[in-house]
Amino acid sequence: MVSQVVVAVFLLCGTLFQPPDVAAFKPLFQDSSLTHREITQMAILRKTAEVCRDIAIAQGRDFTLPINNGLTPSAVQKACSSSSVSSSAVSSLGFYSAITETYLSNAAVDQVFPPSVAHHIDNEAFREGRDLITEGVAAVKASVQKESYISARIALGALCHTLQDFYSHSNWVELGNTAPFSTLIKPELPLNNIADPSMPTCKSCIGPNCADNILTEQLTSGYFNLFSSTKPPGKCSHGGSLDRTSSREPTGGINKDDISSDHGFLHFRAADMAISATMEVLQDIRLAIGDRTFLRLMGLSQTSVLAFVIDTTGSMSDDITEAKRVSFSIIDSRRGTPEEPSEYILVPFNDPDFGPLTRTKDASIFKQRINSLSASGGGDAPEMCLSGLLLALAGAPPSTDIFVFTDAAAKDSELKSTVQAMIERTKSTVTFLLTNALRRRRDVSQSQRFTSRSITPSPIKLYRDLAHVSGGQTIEVTKATLSQATAVITDASTSALVTLFQVVRSPAIAENFYFFLDPSLSNVTVYVTGDSPVLTIYSPTGVSQSGSVADGPLGRIWTVGNLKRVKLNSDNQTGEWKISINSTAFYSLKVIGQSSVNFLFNFVEQLEGGDFTPKANRPFIGRNATLFVSVTGGDSVTVTDVLLVEASGSGVVNGTIKSVGATDFLVNIDRIPEWAFVVQLKGLLNHSTRPLPSRFQRQSPTQQQGSRFTITAQPKNTMEPGIPVVFNFTLVNSATGGNYTIQARTDRSFTVLFPSSLNMGTEGSAQGAMTLTAPSNTESGTDVTLTIEAEDSESGDSNYMAVRFTVMTKVTDFSSPVCQVVSIKADCPVECSNGSWELSANLTDGNGTGIARVSLSRGNGSLSLSYVMSVRGTNVVVASYNASCCSQEVELVAVDRVGNVGTCFTSIKKTFTTNGSYSVTFSMCVALVGLFVSFLYG
């Protein structure tokens, strides 16, 4: 199973100290009040449901799901599915993951930027706050243009935090407004009616009662300071126990962060307004990128990902041919079905080169790229395997199954720790397909003569270690039998794939393993890799089958190289199964299946005020920790156990579970163990068709581990081409002293300057500076992941943090396209189906970057476009629209090359005349939604 996400924690940077619960809507959890998490999730679910509804109506399909604040991810997922596939084959993991990435990024703002008045729109910082919001929207659109959806979600979550805080921290609600302050997302509009810096805005509260403490009819927000009570005379304070300014006249505050706040009586009105404002910015992004791309941003269209990292040196011709065969087979057999991969990843490597990364949703492009690969070159055995793998890990969506084809050792083995950190962060699974693992051929001359060379046990162990960490496998076969082993790729390239159980044993012992199969599962497959392990499988009814029996009562067994693949029969699977394995050498056991029921997990850390924010890296060994767990694919589950299970042993740490929603749980871990672990979840599934709940279990395939120190940083997550970004990072350990080796790398080979080591001294902390520079020709919207690693020189203990940056060029075009209706021709009879009407409109972008796209957001008629030059020398898009008189409304959407959006709405009204036809009027609305970014064809 894939545990998440996330999960986008690569954005989420820690701080030197544990920050207090800063003043804002609470980040994740708060009894009886709405948090940033809930506000963000409600808005995403409602807007996503609206998009799916509009698509369904356009396609003539029914959409019956009520759109309100009571939506759940699984309900929206099912309603948005246009296929008749059963719920057991539809995974909502991608949707859950996208939502989680977004609201964790939102929550992280309180940890990363606790004192920033702009990020929380405190201290009347309306202009600075709006700048952050519009820059964030720009980053979302630019990232989407590059199909960097993770970066887009990170930017979306961060901008939504500032946008939502406006309604809690300002007096917008107290002024009687019933709609969002749209000017916050429109940089071309003036910010009016803001209180003058010298204007008194509040009076002191009367005791605990602050209901009537605002004096002004102009816009203001409360002042906030953790350390000083200083504020301008007469200004409102934020309020609360952490705000020192609230003790100075005028006392009290105006925040609506929760129901116990000074203006907590308006908390739910402020939260509802924040939901509406979040939906408004989501609508602008939707119009700019289109409905289908919006659903990809929300993770709804993600099924499986086909990801290959391929050695292209001289002896790999057979392997490349097999990679082509299996990928083409998957593409051709699943095209147009729910099982069709939603994305394709390809990275070639040799020596000294690796890349480029191909990332596309177009199967034809992937076919073309992989078809162009050929085997050539070589000479020395080691190749740049880990560099290619690192590029794939950074470019692929989280929880991707990546397959590496090679027959050589890794020349860049020093990247092992970086690759492991990326695996932990992305929770992706890596399987190595090693051909002729003990014999190696390499081209040594123009005449294609090859020499044989052995791969020593150490390189094979490197691959095994990385596969083990990720939950993948190391499959060793001959080139002649590779085609039999690639069945694991077909197995993994299916939607709704979950991991039920996985162990590795080295040194090996005879052992029995137990796991539960529940009714939601199908296509259950068992893999055993190793040197001749002896196994027997036992069903819940006591029926057994030896691993030497190819076709037996429980399933079919294929053996190739060091792999045994067992496909269990589809009947009578439910219940507890047992597998007995006896071996004298290394082996691994993995059980997978298809099910909509899965789970995500993320470590979170508690703030001073009691709430939680995401943790950016490994938890402290020996200390308590908290997991945030979400179960996907079912709205009625009971979680009975969340365990940290030793990855290569029998150790188990049980967590204490607290429900914080129908499918969300906080799990307290008393003590993080010293050994590497996986997260295992057990519980009960309630079924409408079964009288009693069923037991189920899932396991995260990716290993996690703790550390005795932490590494944090606070960089801004956007950067300009050619301009260095300088920021500090901090190491803090649980003891004192120690010398730490520092490494920093990016997945795009950007220039990074950093200290080679840091000494903590007696204070137990140390700080260093990091400088990152993107080449001046880097395209806007490009994302780059910087991984910072630190290792204790004596103990070997290590930790890391990964920060994702979006490269953004400066945008000077803030004007949206303008629509002018030129003519409407309509003579509609009473029987509307017997007539049609026409609209002609001119769309221009003035001196802007030019119109990139015109589409319909409303109306089911036909739209045609032509292009002319005006007498003033500006480009004009002429839109001609024709529709049945029964379709009486149309809305055109124009997007310019930097993502500014303009809309044009026209309707014909049913006003009867004496001759039985309609008379025609029209209303035209030009919405100048100026959200900017290099986007679409730019």
Helices and strands as residue ranges (DSSP letters): H 36-58, H 73-80, G 87-89, H 93-112, H 117-120, H 126-145, H 149-169, G 182-185, G 244-247, G 264-266, H 267-289, H 291-297, E 305-311, G 314-316, H 317-334, E 343-349, E 358-360, H 363-371, H 385-395, E 401-406, G 413-415, H 416-426, E 429-435, E 440-443, E 450-453, H 457-470, E 474-477, H 482-485, H 487-492, E 497-505, E 511-517, E 522-530, E 534-538, E 544-546, E 555-560, E 563-568, E 575-582, E 587-594, E 598-606, E 612-614, E 625-632, E 637-646, E 652-654, E 656-659, E 664-669, E 677-685, E 694-699, E 709-713, E 718-719, E 725-733, E 739-746, E 751-753, E 757-759, G 761-763, E 765-773, E 783-792, E 798-807, E 818-826, G 832-834, E 836-844, E 851-858, E 862-869, E 875-884, E 889-896, E 901-907, E 911-912, E 918-919, E 925-929
